[in-house]
Amino acid sequence: MLRAPRSHVGLTHNEQYRRALELCEHLPFHRPWSLETFVAGVGVLVGTPITIGDLPDVLIAEGLTGLWIPAPLMHSIFVPAEADGEYREHLVAHELAHIAMAYFATESERREMRREVFARLAPQLPLTVIDHRDPPPMLCYARSEMMHPLEQRAEWLATLILCRASDIREPLYPASLPAPQRALLDRFAKMYGADRA
């Protein structure tokens, strides 16, 4: 299992954090870090391409900071157009976390997710009806919903993704190394998969 970052020591008692840490182990991190490469890698992992677009102003006004719309042929993620840098990466990572959570979920977890989503969208529906319906799009709700377990897990997974990204942004060795030593270290890194981690 992936080790928790040093700054997260003491969080492993939190169930949502633990589950996010387990999921993070399966995600396709590559060196050098690129959000675009990571998004494409998650798309390959789940078997469906992922696009990123601008979140409409009307939804921003409603308090949403991100949105995921799943579809059989393409997943679409939307974040505010003005979001940039690490903030944009975090918003995208949060929506990618929802995609990964749905992909790795067991059938019973998917049923529970479906129930939780319908409980928000149509609380009057009985469980027997919900359990026989296809899940509606699982959206990223407004930040006021961050106390919901699914949102907490997605937020932890997004945080772990960015912690990992920060680690692999750092070079494996100083750029001042002579070319022969750099070539040798490159070969070792490839042998042990460090060039991909």
N, C-alpha and C positions, 0 to 999 in steps of 0.2 A: 504494500500500500504506500502511496505517496506520503512523504513526511510533511507535516504542517510547517509552514514558515516559522522561524524563530519568534517572530512578533506575535504569532497566534498561539503560543504555548498557553495552555489552560482552557482553550476553546473546544478541545476534543470531547468534552462532556456534553456539548450542545449537539443534539441529534441532527439538526439541519446542517450544521457545519460538517459533522462527520460524513453525512451522506454526500455533501458537495465535494468533500475531499476525495471520497471514493470515485465519484464521477470524473473528477479532474484527471485522474490517473489514465483514463481512456481517451483523452482528447489529443488531437494531433499537433503538438508543439514542434516547431522547426526553428533552427538557427539559420540566418538571422531572423529576428522577430519581425513579422509584418502582419498587421490586422487583416489585410486582404488575403494573404496566404492562409491565415488561420481560418477565416470564414470559408474559403474554398475547401480547406481540409475537413472542416466539420460537415460541409455539404457532401463531400465524398464519403465520409464516415456514415452519415445517415441515408445516403443514397438519393439525395434530392438537392439540386442547386439552391443556393441562398443568395438573394439580392438585398441590397441596402438602398433605401430611398428616404426622401424627406417626409417627416411627419407633418400632416396638414395642420395649419394654424388653428383650425376649429377644435382639433383634438388636444393641442397644446393648451388652449384656453380652458378645456375641461380638466386639465391637471395631469394629462398623460405625458410621460417623458420618453416612452418607447412603446412599440407595438410589434407583435409578431402575428402574421397571418399565414397559417399553414395551408398548403394545397398539395394535391398529389404530385404535381409536376414541378412546383417551385415554392420554396418558403420565402416570404417577404418580410423584411425587418424595416421598420421606419423609426427614425430618430430626428430630432429637430435639426434643420439645415444649419443653424448657427452654432450647433455643438461642435467643438473641435478638440484636438489634442487628447489628453488622457480622459477627459470627460466623455468625449464621443466614444472612445474605446470602451469605457465602462458601460455606457448605455447599450452598445452593440453586444458586448460580452454578456450583459444581463439577458438580452433576448436570445442569444446563442445558448445560454444556460437553460432556458425554457425548452429549446429544441432538443438539447442533449438529454434533459430530464425526461422528456416524452419518449425519446428514442430508447433509452435504457430502462424505462419503467417496465415492471412486470404487468401482467394482465390485471391483477388486482389493484396495482397502483394506478393504472390507466383508468380503471373503473372509479377509483377514489377521486382522481383528478377530474373526471367527467362530472361526478357528483358535486364537487366543489365549485366547478365553473357554472353548472346549472343552478346551484344554490344561490349564486350571485345574480345570474341573469333572469332566472324564473323560479324564485323560492317556493312558489305554490305547487310546482310539479311534484307528484309522488315519485319515490325512488324506483318503483317498478317501471314507470315510463322512462325515466332517465337511463336506467340500465339497458334499455333496448333501443337507444338512440345512438347515432354517431356523435362523437364529441363536437361541440361547436368550436370555432376558432378559439385557441387559448391565448388570450390577449395579455399583455403586460398592463396591469391596472395602474391607476394613479398611485403616487407614492403614499397616499393615505392608507393604501391597502398593504403596506409593507409588513404589518404584523401577521399577515396570512402565512402559514408554513411554506406554501409553494413559493411565495415571493421571497421569504427569508432564505430558502435554499438557493433560489436563483441568484440572490444578492451575494450570498457567500461564494457560490461558484464563480460569479463574475469577479469577485475580489481575488479569489485564488488564481483565476486565469491571468489577471493583471499582475499578480505577484510573480507568477511563473514567467510572464512576458518580461518583467523587469529583470529577472535573473538572466534570461537568455539574450537580453540586449547587451549585457556585458560581454566583452570579448573573452575567449578562453585563455588567451595569453597576450602579452603586450605586443603592440604592432612593431616595436623596435627589435624584436628577435631577428636574428639572421635567417635568411631564406631556407637554408638546410634544416635548421631546427624547427622552423615553422612548418615545413613540408612533413617532417617526421611527426610532429604533434598533430597535424591534420590527419595523417594516416591513422594514428592512435585514436583520435576522436571519432573517425568513421568506423573503426573496428568496434568500438564500445558504444556507438550510437550517441555520443556526446554532441555531434554536429546536428543532431535532430532533437536534442532535449533542452 
